[in-house]
């Protein structure tokens, strides 16, 4: 499983980015509009990856931060919401806006996304509102600005068997208190708090 791809950004458009790694392999990643906006003007990039493997296709989706990737994964877990629809939703509103829409059961705002009808909007909200709390309490929104140390510590804790949501909450507190925290120190400090 690919966790992230880092390398030279060789091609970029509002729907996709191509990253060439040091080994000379180039990966095409489907992206959202917010990710596109943040990548514009960059020559190198590091994108977190979600792999969608089907009989006829192997598609990679790229995200600049864990909050967006986590919301994407939650969305595609909803019956009737595929990867293209999830990407459309994440292109229509930021991770923070989407979390607020779900937490406040704002069906009207969810329906404003192209291709989302009333039934799908309601299903998304019903399925995800227990997984996403109000914006001031959501673990997704509270993630610190993406840092490699935070992402690596989160990956390590989840590989050790801790829940991603709890790990993210603990790490957020630690990184808020000390933004320069190193990976090893973050993991050591997080373990007693889990």
C-alpha positions in Angstrom: 0.0 0.0 0.0 1.3 3.4 -0.9 1.2 6.0 1.9 2.6 9.0 0.1 4.5 9.9 -3.1 7.2 12.6 -3.0 9.1 14.0 -6.0 9.1 16.5 -8.8 5.7 17.9 -9.9 5.9 17.4 -13.7 2.3 18.1 -14.6 -0.6 19.8 -12.9 -4.2 20.5 -13.8 -7.3 21.1 -11.6 -8.1 17.3 -11.7 -4.7 15.6 -11.6 -1.1 15.9 -10.7 1.9 13.9 -12.0 4.8 13.4 -9.6 8.0 11.9 -10.8 10.0 10.1 -8.0 13.7 9.8 -7.7 13.6 6.4 -9.4 12.3 8.0 -12.6 8.8 6.6 -12.1 5.9 9.1 -12.6 2.6 8.7 -10.8 -0.7 10.2 -11.9 -2.8 11.2 -8.9 -6.4 12.4 -9.1 -6.7 15.6 -6.9 -9.4 18.0 -5.6 -9.5 21.7 -6.4 -8.2 22.8 -3.0 -5.1 20.5 -3.5 -4.6 21.9 -7.0 -4.7 25.5 -5.6 -2.0 24.6 -3.0 0.2 22.9 -5.6 0.2 25.7 -8.1 3.6 27.2 -8.6 5.4 24.3 -6.8 8.1 22.2 -8.5 8.2 19.5 -5.9 5.3 17.9 -3.9 4.5 15.3 -1.4 1.0 13.9 -1.6 -0.7 11.4 0.7 -2.3 8.6 -1.3 -5.5 6.6 -1.4 -5.4 3.7 -3.8 -8.6 2.5 -5.5 -8.0 -0.9 -7.1 -10.6 -2.4 -9.4 -10.6 -5.1 -12.0 -10.2 -2.7 -14.8 -8.3 0.2 -13.2 -5.8 1.2 -10.5 -6.4 4.8 -9.6 -4.4 6.9 -7.1 -5.9 9.9 -5.3 -3.6 12.5 -3.8 -4.1 14.7 -0.8 -1.9 17.4 0.8 -3.2 16.7 4.3 -4.6 13.9 6.4 -7.9 15.7 7.1 -8.8 15.7 3.4 -7.8 12.1 2.9 -9.7 11.0 5.9 -12.9 12.8 4.7 -12.4 11.2 1.3 -12.2 7.7 2.9 -15.3 8.4 5.0 -17.2 9.6 2.0 -16.4 6.6 -0.2 -17.6 4.4 2.7 -21.1 5.8 2.2 -23.3 3.6 0.1 -23.8 5.2 -3.4 -20.8 7.5 -3.0 -17.9 6.7 -5.3 -14.4 8.1 -5.5 -15.4 10.6 -8.3 -18.4 11.9 -6.2 -16.2 12.2 -3.1 -13.6 14.2 -5.0 -16.4 16.4 -6.4 -17.6 17.1 -2.8 -14.1 17.9 -1.6 -13.6 20.2 -4.6 -16.9 22.0 -3.8 -16.1 22.7 -0.1 -13.1 22.6 2.2 -12.6 19.9 4.7 -13.7 22.3 7.4 -16.8 23.3 5.6 -17.7 19.7 4.8 -17.2 18.7 8.5 -19.5 21.6 9.5 -22.2 20.7 6.9 -22.2 17.1 8.2 -22.1 18.0 11.8 -25.0 20.5 11.5 -27.0 18.2 9.1 -27.1 21.0 6.4 -28.8 18.9 3.7 -29.4 22.1 1.6 -25.7 22.9 1.4 -24.8 19.3 0.7 -27.3 19.2 -2.2 -25.6 22.3 -3.7 -22.7 20.0 -4.8 -23.1 19.1 -8.5 -24.4 15.5 -8.8 -25.7 15.2 -5.2 -29.4 14.7 -4.8 -31.5 14.9 -1.7 -31.3 11.2 -0.9 -27.5 11.0 -1.3 -27.1 14.2 0.7 -29.2 12.8 3.6 -27.4 9.5 3.4 -24.0 11.1 3.7 -25.1 13.2 6.7 -26.8 10.3 8.5 -23.9 7.9 7.9 -21.1 10.4 8.8 -22.5 12.7 11.5 -21.5 10.3 14.3 -18.0 10.1 12.9 -17.6 13.8 12.5 -18.4 16.1 15.4 -19.1 19.8 15.4 -16.3 21.9 13.9 -14.9 23.0 17.2 -14.6 19.4 18.4 -13.8 17.5 15.2 -10.5 15.6 15.2 -10.2 16.1 11.5 -10.4 19.9 11.6 -8.1 20.1 14.5 -5.3 18.4 12.7 -2.3 20.7 12.7 -1.0 22.1 9.4 0.4 19.1 7.6 3.9 18.3 8.8 6.0 15.3 7.9 6.6 14.7 11.6 2.9 14.7 12.4 2.0 12.4 9.5 4.8 10.0 10.3 3.9 9.8 14.0 0.3 9.3 13.1 1.2 6.5 10.6 3.4 4.8 13.3 0.7 4.9 15.9 -1.9 3.4 13.6 0.5 0.7 12.5 0.9 -0.1 16.2 -2.8 -0.7 16.4 -4.1 2.5 17.8 -7.2 4.1 16.3 -6.5 6.9 13.8 -9.0 9.3 15.4 -7.6 8.9 18.9 -4.0 9.0 17.6 -4.7 12.3 15.7 -6.3 13.8 18.8 -3.4 13.0 21.0 -0.8 14.1 18.4 -2.7 17.4 17.8 -2.3 18.3 21.5 1.3 17.4 21.5 2.1 19.3 18.3 0.0 22.3 19.4 2.2 22.5 22.5 5.4 21.9 20.6 5.2 22.4 16.8 8.9 21.5 16.4 8.4 18.0 17.9 10.3 15.2 16.3 8.7 12.0 15.2 10.4 9.8 17.8 9.6 12.2 20.7 6.0 12.6 19.5 5.4 8.8 19.5 7.1 8.4 22.9 5.0 11.2 24.4 1.8 9.9 22.8 2.0 6.3 23.9 1.2 6.9 27.6 -1.8 9.2 26.5 -3.4 6.5 24.3 
